[in-house]
Each structure stands twice: as C-alpha cells, then as structure tokens.
Amino acid sequence: MDSQKKDPLYKSFGYAFEGIGTCIKKERNMKIHCAAAILVVIAGVILKISSLEWCICLTLFGLIMALELVNTAVDLQRLQKIQQQVRF
C-alpha cells in the first residue's frame, strides 16, 4: 500500500480554495464570470426571483466557475508542455 500519509481533509480544502482564489486573482475570464454572477445576484434581488430560479442561477454559477477552472488547468498543462519542448 501507499506508505505516504495523506494530508488532513481540511488541508486539502485549503489547497482547493487557494487555487480558486489564485484563479480569480490572475485569470481575466474568471474575473468577468464573477462580475457577471454578482450582477445577476443583484438583478435577482431587485426582481425578487423565486427559489427555483435562485437554485437554477446558483447551479449555473457553479458549473460556469468549475468549467473555467478546468479550462485554466488545461491551458496551464499545455503551456508547461510547450515550455518543456522549448527547453530541449
């Protein structure tokens, strides 16, 4: 079996939130998505949308943010491969 001890669960969540924070700080598209989400929330409060509509909005916010994080990870992986090829 694996002889290395895994980090506690709270550290894993800490790493995940650190990655999300870094993505929000450094990625232009993620900033745009966050701004759009804030505007939709403000519009939802003003328009008094229903609970179902809030659930739909929150689900879509989560999906969009998750896909943006995946896109960022794929882009970084491609960039690393290109940098490795240039070195050799």
Secondary structure, 3 states (H helix, E strand, C coil): CCCCCCCCHHHHHHHHHHHHHHHHHHCHHHHHHHHHHHHHHHHHHHHCCCHHHHHHHHHHHHHHHHHHHHHHHHHHHHHHHHHHHHHC
